[in-house]
Amino acid sequence: MTAIKITGGNYDEMMRVLQVELQDDANDRLAEMSRLLERMGAEGPSDPALASLRRLAHNMKGIGGSFGYPALSQIAHRMESYVSDLTSWTKETPGLLQKFIDRMAEMLERPQQPADEELAQIVRALPSHLVQNFSVREITGHTVEVLLVTPTRALAKLLSQQIMACGFRVNAVNDPMDGLNAALRARPDMIITSQVMRTMTGLDLVRAVRAISATQKIPAAILTSQGNDRSLFPGIPDDVAILGTGDQFADDFGKVIAQFGIG
């Protein structure tokens, strides 16, 4: 077999071609998403159409992560979560979902990706669900964002609903490494992480966040089903809170947001 020698010029040309193909593929997917929204706006949503929208958002997230578009990946993740958490469909819903698509298209066209501070502003300006049937205290008009890291999707959905009911935005991720990346990119106002995860514990994640100057001051809390005994968490920083995952979560969360002065 003859080896193919890649010179500097050939490599640059190959990367240019790949970049063009990537953008064409991504733009095709965005156009398909817009067509789906247009059809659902006229005919109403259906389970297959919503599943297709989630799949396309998931694919865009992968494209962004694989080809150096972190902003694209973050926006696509937010859209995937937004679609997954839809509980009702109104005449405004297609327009809200289109905002995600428009932002992704903008990220594809930018010659340089936004810095972390700008990216945090971009993702916070995206639509979010706010439910009002649960209240820890009277909160209105806030744009506080909570990063929720837990491998259990059912728990993430349950806790997200309770946190959003307080008027907070929630970015839920299932993998601790994704959580660390989200903390760096989106700069949340608070991090809540499960203690038991596959690749690292919640305490490990908090320590990693605290070791980075850009995120070291973000308030953090660890989710556990073992009660509030801090002796179960050797080396836990004094200012890291503990939240119970059961019926006590609401009370614990209310105390923690008061402790951290969030809201």
RARA-V986207 format. One record per residue. N is the residue number from 1. RES is the residue in three letters. SS is DSSP state (H for helix, E for strand, - for the rest). Layout:
N & RES & SS
N & RES & SS
//
This chain:
1 & MET & -
2 & THR & -
3 & ALA & -
4 & ILE & -
5 & LYS & -
6 & ILE & -
7 & THR & -
8 & GLY & H
9 & GLY & H
10 & ASN & H
11 & TYR & H
12 & ASP & H
13 & GLU & H
14 & MET & H
15 & MET & H
16 & ARG & H
17 & VAL & H
18 & LEU & H
19 & GLN & H
20 & VAL & H
21 & GLU & H
22 & LEU & H
23 & GLN & H
24 & ASP & H
25 & ASP & H
26 & ALA & H
27 & ASN & H
28 & ASP & H
29 & ARG & H
30 & LEU & H
31 & ALA & H
32 & GLU & H
33 & MET & H
34 & SER & H
35 & ARG & H
36 & LEU & H
37 & LEU & H
38 & GLU & H
39 & ARG & H
40 & MET & H
41 & GLY & H
42 & ALA & H
43 & GLU & H
44 & GLY & -
45 & PRO & -
46 & SER & -
47 & ASP & H
48 & PRO & H
49 & ALA & H
50 & LEU & H
51 & ALA & H
52 & SER & H
53 & LEU & H
54 & ARG & H
55 & ARG & H
56 & LEU & H
57 & ALA & H
58 & HIS & H
59 & ASN & H
60 & MET & H
61 & LYS & H
62 & GLY & H
63 & ILE & H
64 & GLY & H
65 & GLY & H
66 & SER & H
67 & PHE & -
68 & GLY & -
69 & TYR & -
70 & PRO & H
71 & ALA & H
72 & LEU & H
73 & SER & H
74 & GLN & H
75 & ILE & H
76 & ALA & H
77 & HIS & H
78 & ARG & H
79 & MET & H
80 & GLU & H
81 & SER & H
82 & TYR & H
83 & VAL & H
84 & SER & H
85 & ASP & -
86 & LEU & -
87 & THR & -
88 & SER & -
89 & TRP & -
90 & THR & -
91 & LYS & -
92 & GLU & -
93 & THR & H
94 & PRO & H
95 & GLY & H
96 & LEU & H
97 & LEU & H
98 & GLN & H
99 & LYS & H
100 & PHE & H
101 & ILE & H
102 & ASP & H
103 & ARG & H
104 & MET & H
105 & ALA & H
106 & GLU & H
107 & MET & H
108 & LEU & H
109 & GLU & H
110 & ARG & -
111 & PRO & -
112 & GLN & -
113 & GLN & -
114 & PRO & -
115 & ALA & -
116 & ASP & H
117 & GLU & H
118 & GLU & H
119 & LEU & H
120 & ALA & H
121 & GLN & H
122 & ILE & H
123 & VAL & H
124 & ARG & H
125 & ALA & -
126 & LEU & -
127 & PRO & -
128 & SER & -
129 & HIS & -
130 & LEU & -
131 & VAL & -
132 & GLN & -
133 & ASN & -
134 & PHE & -
135 & SER & -
136 & VAL & -
137 & ARG & -
138 & GLU & -
139 & ILE & -
140 & THR & -
141 & GLY & -
142 & HIS & -
143 & THR & -
144 & VAL & -
145 & GLU & E
146 & VAL & E
147 & LEU & E
148 & LEU & E
149 & VAL & E
150 & THR & -
151 & PRO & -
152 & THR & -
153 & ARG & H
154 & ALA & H
155 & LEU & H
156 & ALA & H
157 & LYS & H
158 & LEU & H
159 & LEU & H
160 & SER & H
161 & GLN & H
162 & GLN & H
163 & ILE & H
164 & MET & H
165 & ALA & -
166 & CYS & -
167 & GLY & -
168 & PHE & -
169 & ARG & E
170 & VAL & E
171 & ASN & E
172 & ALA & E
173 & VAL & E
174 & ASN & -
175 & ASP & -
176 & PRO & H
177 & MET & H
178 & ASP & H
179 & GLY & H
180 & LEU & H
181 & ASN & H
182 & ALA & H
183 & ALA & H
184 & LEU & H
185 & ARG & H
186 & ALA & H
187 & ARG & -
188 & PRO & -
189 & ASP & -
190 & MET & E
191 & ILE & E
192 & ILE & E
193 & THR & E
194 & SER & E
195 & GLN & -
196 & VAL & -
197 & MET & -
198 & ARG & -
199 & THR & -
200 & MET & -
201 & THR & -
202 & GLY & H
203 & LEU & H
204 & ASP & H
205 & LEU & H
206 & VAL & H
207 & ARG & H
208 & ALA & H
209 & VAL & H
210 & ARG & H
211 & ALA & -
212 & ILE & -
213 & SER & -
214 & ALA & -
215 & THR & -
216 & GLN & -
217 & LYS & -
218 & ILE & -
219 & PRO & E
220 & ALA & E
221 & ALA & E
222 & ILE & E
223 & LEU & E
224 & THR & E
225 & SER & -
226 & GLN & -
227 & GLY & -
228 & ASN & -
229 & ASP & -
230 & ARG & H
231 & SER & H
232 & LEU & H
233 & PHE & -
234 & PRO & -
235 & GLY & -
236 & ILE & -
237 & PRO & -
238 & ASP & -
239 & ASP & -
240 & VAL & -
241 & ALA & E
242 & ILE & E
243 & LEU & E
244 & GLY & E
245 & THR & -
246 & GLY & -
247 & ASP & -
248 & GLN & -
249 & PHE & H
250 & ALA & H
251 & ASP & H
252 & ASP & H
253 & PHE & H
254 & GLY & H
255 & LYS & H
256 & VAL & H
257 & ILE & H
258 & ALA & H
259 & GLN & H
260 & PHE & H
261 & GLY & -
262 & ILE & -
263 & GLY & -
//
